[in-house]
Amino acid sequence: MATKVIRQHTIKATFNKDQQPPSAMEIHQWIADELNVQEDDLQTIQLVSKQHAVYLKFKTSTVYENYLQRYEGSSTLTLQSGDRVDVTLSPAEEESTVVRVLNIPPRGAQ
């Protein structure tokens, strides 16, 4: 059974679709090195290739607001090739669908 929910405490990083897409490893490196996101601050990271985006869900509203205040707007991600990809960071306020897969706990689903 799927449930519609509004994303909370989540930043959406959208990558320019006209540029080479970054790999998952490049995205993780960018999150750690450029955004300085601490692993303990994050609840989940969700890569949505169809949207050219990654969602960063933070554990608390305070931590979310702190990162949003520092990084909302434009950024760049440098690929291993040296090419740069434009990134837009914004609050993720659209609906998402929570899907429960049998025998897997819904970690982080709220």
Backbone torsions as a table, in degrees:
resi	resn	phi	psi	omega
1	MET	NA	128.5	179.8
2	ALA	-97.4	143.8	-179.7
3	THR	-126.5	135.6	176.7
4	LYS	-88.4	132.9	177.4
5	VAL	-139.8	157.5	173.6
6	ILE	-89.8	132.3	178.4
7	ARG	-64.9	134.7	177.6
8	GLN	-121.9	147.6	177.1
9	HIS	55.3	37.8	-172.7
10	THR	-127.8	132.6	173.8
11	ILE	-104.1	136.0	176.5
12	LYS	-103.9	124.1	174.9
13	ALA	-106.7	113.4	-178.0
14	THR	-104.7	126.8	-178.3
15	PHE	-94.5	142.3	-179.8
16	ASN	-58.9	117.0	-175.7
17	LYS	-71.2	-13.3	179.1
18	ASP	-88.1	-1.3	179.0
19	GLN	-112.7	165.7	179.3
20	GLN	-59.8	129.8	-179.5
21	PRO	-72.2	142.0	177.1
22	PRO	-74.8	153.5	175.7
23	SER	-77.9	166.1	177.5
24	ALA	-58.7	-40.0	179.8
25	MET	-65.4	-40.5	178.6
26	GLU	-65.3	-37.7	177.7
27	ILE	-65.2	-45.9	179.1
28	HIS	-61.4	-40.8	179.0
29	GLN	-64.5	-42.4	178.6
30	TRP	-62.4	-42.9	178.9
31	ILE	-59.8	-43.5	-178.5
32	ALA	-75.2	-46.1	-172.0
33	ASP	-86.3	-42.2	-175.9
34	GLU	-89.7	-42.6	179.9
35	LEU	-88.3	-12.6	179.6
36	ASN	56.0	36.8	178.7
37	VAL	-77.7	127.8	178.2
38	GLN	-83.8	139.0	-178.8
39	GLU	-55.1	-37.1	-178.7
40	ASP	-69.0	-17.4	-179.8
41	ASP	-83.9	-19.8	-174.9
42	LEU	-95.0	142.3	172.0
43	GLN	-96.3	-48.0	178.4
44	THR	-148.6	157.5	170.0
45	ILE	-124.6	127.5	-179.4
46	GLN	-125.8	118.3	176.7
47	LEU	-92.8	125.0	179.0
48	VAL	-120.4	93.1	-174.5
49	SER	-60.1	-38.5	-179.1
50	LYS	-60.0	-30.2	-179.5
51	GLN	-96.1	-2.1	-174.7
52	HIS	54.6	46.3	-172.9
53	ALA	-143.6	160.6	170.9
54	VAL	-132.1	139.1	179.2
55	TYR	-107.5	129.7	178.0
56	LEU	-111.4	108.4	179.9
57	LYS	-98.2	121.9	-177.9
58	PHE	-94.0	156.5	-174.9
59	LYS	-69.6	-32.8	-177.8
60	THR	-135.3	159.2	178.2
61	SER	-66.6	-33.2	179.5
62	THR	-63.7	-46.7	179.1
63	VAL	-65.2	-43.6	177.9
64	TYR	-57.0	-50.4	-177.9
65	GLU	-63.0	-35.8	178.0
66	ASN	-62.6	-49.2	179.5
67	TYR	-67.1	-40.4	-179.7
68	LEU	-62.3	-42.3	179.9
69	GLN	-63.1	-38.0	-178.3
70	ARG	-76.7	-34.1	-168.3
71	TYR	-120.8	-2.2	-178.6
72	GLU	-59.8	136.6	-179.6
73	GLY	119.9	-138.3	-175.0
74	SER	-102.5	149.8	176.1
75	SER	-149.7	177.2	173.5
76	THR	-134.6	152.2	176.8
77	LEU	-122.1	128.8	179.5
78	THR	-95.3	122.5	179.0
79	LEU	-76.9	164.5	177.8
80	GLN	-60.7	-27.0	178.9
81	SER	-73.5	-12.4	-177.1
82	GLY	99.4	-15.2	176.5
83	ASP	-67.3	152.9	-179.8
84	ARG	-113.6	140.7	179.9
85	VAL	-116.3	131.0	177.1
86	ASP	-75.6	138.8	-177.9
87	VAL	-130.8	137.0	174.0
88	THR	-111.8	125.7	179.1
89	LEU	-107.4	129.8	-177.6
90	SER	-152.4	163.7	174.7
91	PRO	-64.6	139.6	177.3
92	ALA	-95.0	99.2	-174.4
93	GLU	-109.9	1.1	-179.2
94	GLU	-78.5	166.2	178.1
95	GLU	-72.2	150.2	172.5
96	SER	-129.9	165.1	179.6
97	THR	-111.3	127.4	175.5
98	VAL	-96.0	125.0	179.6
99	VAL	-119.5	129.4	179.1
100	ARG	-99.3	123.5	177.0
101	VAL	-99.4	130.6	-177.3
102	LEU	-55.5	141.6	177.4
103	ASN	67.7	14.0	173.8
104	ILE	-125.3	122.9	-178.4
105	PRO	-67.0	147.0	-178.1
106	PRO	-81.9	58.2	-178.9
107	ARG	-55.3	124.4	175.1
108	GLY	84.8	-14.4	179.3
109	ALA	-71.8	132.8	-179.2
110	GLN	-138.0	NA	NA
